[in-house]
Amino acid sequence: MVNVIVPAIGNEISVVQSIKNRAGEVNKKVAAEVKTIMDDVRERGWAAAVAYSLKFDGAEPYEVSKEDIEKAAAKCPKELYTSMEKAARNIEDYQSRLMPEGKVWNVSGGVLGQLVRGLSRVGVYVPGGTAAYPSSVLMCTVPAQVAGVEEITLVTPPTKNLNEAVMAAAKIAGVHRVIAIGGAQAIASLTYGAGIVPKVDKVVGPGNAYVAAAKKLAFGEIDIDMVAGPSEILIIADDGANPVYCAADLLSQAEHDALSASILVTNSGELAEAVNAELKKQIAKLSRQNIIRKSLADYGAIIVVNDLDKAVKVANAVAPEHLEILTSDPWQLMPKIKNAGAIFLGESSPEPLGDYLAGPSHVLPTAGTARFFSPLSAESFIKKTSVIEYTRQGLRSISQDIVRFAEAEGLGAHANSVKVRFEKSN
């Protein structure tokens, strides 16, 4: 079912590298096609966006009216609606606690500070391929609301994924506009502005390889959250871990996509065998068996190492999107983790807890990018502006320092800008 690697640090590197490479291999295949779409929408605008929507989704894009959003939300099962409201409250609370604030302070020559402002316009992409994702609506939009974004436009393919649950989540999250358009054409429309789709300052949200490639090309014209790849989980477990839980959590990621990666790293050969057996048993009860089997066959791994310190080394090399620590003392290992999108500690903190209800956004760095990217948060939707005010005396006290810098760089006008303020004639 999965690759079981014998002890000896180093053998697992080929598995780690294949996991990191998988998204890149797909993106190479679609990059040229996506560039054509982006260029075409930039040149022809809405006409091009409509043509690609018809080609890929079989439907024209359209804006969902406020009335239709309300009607759809009213059809959402009451229990699900209540759960989504609970999730939204948890997300808002978590993000509000971490939201940076502007501040000013006195220095010897005057006042320095920083303004913090929410972005004006943001586009939220919600995928709609093999499933509908109301959770992504909440995880992307609520942090933007906390940051004070003025206008949030949600885009999602005009397919069956645009259901009551997605519309209910849009209502709960306070989305300003919902436009039924998906794929690279949606990202291009948000990047350049096309027809009913406004040009935005930033695009966030998960998507397939086409969406990821489009976001990569959009960066620079607008900002993006990250170039996300297929989902992944890595579990560090010791001999006391429950193999049933380990297998269930590995499968929770494998069902996302045939490119998803599910990895167990353990210092117990017995646990490795037990989990492998449990995977086979649990798969038989799941609905997305074909996707799961393909995912595990290509990108699943059970890596047996000599000790937990080596398990940590593997985890840091993978830099997984989701990292579970199922050991006798997970808090003892956590400080050693350098690279992970989100860390789940203990057997009562399965990855789906973070996907849906805990509060932190489930939009996380993948394919090793947790080495330098952070999870989506309210801070992802702000911009910061420096504030400088010096008194005349404060400027005078450092004027010669400024002049020296300017003259050393051959910028006479810069030096003069300071000099003229202290010439007797002025």
Rosetta blueprint (number, residue, H / E / L):
1 M L
2 V L
3 N E
4 V E
5 I E
6 V L
7 P L
8 A L
9 I L
10 G L
11 N L
12 E L
13 I H
14 S H
15 V H
16 V H
17 Q H
18 S H
19 I H
20 K H
21 N H
22 R H
23 A H
24 G H
25 E H
26 V H
27 N H
28 K H
29 K H
30 V H
31 A H
32 A H
33 E H
34 V H
35 K H
36 T H
37 I H
38 M H
39 D H
40 D H
41 V H
42 R H
43 E H
44 R H
45 G L
46 W H
47 A H
48 A H
49 A H
50 V H
51 A H
52 Y H
53 S H
54 L H
55 K H
56 F H
57 D H
58 G L
59 A L
60 E L
61 P L
62 Y E
63 E E
64 V E
65 S L
66 K H
67 E H
68 D H
69 I H
70 E H
71 K H
72 A H
73 A H
74 A H
75 K H
76 C L
77 P L
78 K H
79 E H
80 L H
81 Y H
82 T H
83 S H
84 M H
85 E H
86 K H
87 A H
88 A H
89 R H
90 N H
91 I H
92 E H
93 D H
94 Y H
95 Q H
96 S H
97 R H
98 L H
99 M L
100 P L
101 E L
102 G L
103 K E
104 V E
105 W E
106 N E
107 V E
108 S L
109 G L
110 G E
111 V E
112 L E
113 G E
114 Q E
115 L E
116 V E
117 R E
118 G E
119 L L
120 S L
121 R E
122 V E
123 G E
124 V E
125 Y E
126 V L
127 P L
128 G L
129 G L
130 T L
131 A L
132 A L
133 Y L
134 P H
135 S H
136 S H
137 V H
138 L H
139 M H
140 C H
141 T H
142 V H
143 P H
144 A H
145 Q H
146 V H
147 A H
148 G L
149 V L
150 E L
151 E E
152 I E
153 T E
154 L E
155 V E
156 T E
157 P L
158 P L
159 T L
160 K L
161 N L
162 L L
163 N L
164 E H
165 A H
166 V H
167 M H
168 A H
169 A H
170 A H
171 K H
172 I H
173 A H
174 G L
175 V L
176 H L
177 R E
178 V E
179 I E
180 A E
181 I L
182 G L
183 G H
184 A H
185 Q H
186 A H
187 I H
188 A H
189 S H
190 L H
191 T H
192 Y H
193 G L
194 A E
195 G L
196 I L
197 V E
198 P L
199 K L
200 V L
201 D L
202 K E
203 V E
204 V E
205 G L
206 P L
207 G L
208 N L
209 A H
210 Y H
211 V H
212 A H
213 A H
214 A H
215 K H
216 K H
217 L H
218 A H
219 F E
220 G L
221 E L
222 I E
223 D E
224 I E
225 D L
226 M L
227 V L
228 A L
229 G L
230 P L
231 S L
232 E E
233 I E
234 L E
235 I E
236 I E
237 A E
238 D L
239 D L
240 G L
241 A L
242 N L
243 P H
244 V H
245 Y H
246 C H
247 A H
248 A H
249 D H
250 L H
251 L H
252 S H
253 Q H
254 A H
255 E L
256 H L
257 D L
258 A L
259 L L
260 S L
261 A E
262 S E
263 I E
264 L E
265 V E
266 T E
267 N L
268 S L
269 G H
270 E H
271 L H
272 A H
273 E H
274 A H
275 V H
276 N H
277 A H
278 E H
279 L H
280 K H
281 K H
282 Q H
283 I H
284 A L
285 K L
286 L L
287 S L
288 R L
289 Q H
290 N H
291 I H
292 I H
293 R H
294 K H
295 S H
296 L H
297 A H
298 D H
299 Y H
300 G E
301 A E
302 I E
303 I E
304 V E
305 V L
306 N L
307 D L
308 L H
309 D H
310 K H
311 A H
312 V H
313 K H
314 V H
315 A H
316 N H
317 A H
318 V H
319 A L
320 P L
321 E L
322 H E
323 L E
324 E E
325 I E
326 L E
327 T L
328 S L
329 D L
330 P H
331 W H
332 Q H
333 L H
334 M H
335 P H
336 K H
337 I L
338 K L
339 N L
340 A L
341 G L
342 A E
343 I E
344 F E
345 L E
346 G L
347 E L
348 S L
349 S L
350 P L
351 E H
352 P H
353 L H
354 G H
355 D H
356 Y H
357 L L
358 A L
359 G L
360 P L
361 S L
362 H L
363 V L
364 L L
365 P L
366 T L
367 A L
368 G L
369 T H
370 A H
371 R H
372 F L
373 F L
374 S L
375 P L
376 L L
377 S L
378 A H
379 E H
380 S H
381 F H
382 I E
383 K E
384 K E
385 T E
386 S E
387 V E
388 I E
389 E E
390 Y E
391 T L
392 R H
393 Q H
394 G H
395 L H
396 R H
397 S H
398 I H
399 S H
400 Q H
401 D H
402 I H
403 V H
404 R H
405 F H
406 A H
407 E H
408 A H
409 E L
410 G L
411 L L
412 G H
413 A H
414 H H
415 A H
416 N H
417 S H
418 V H
419 K H
420 V H
421 R H
422 F H
423 E L
424 K L
425 S L
426 N L
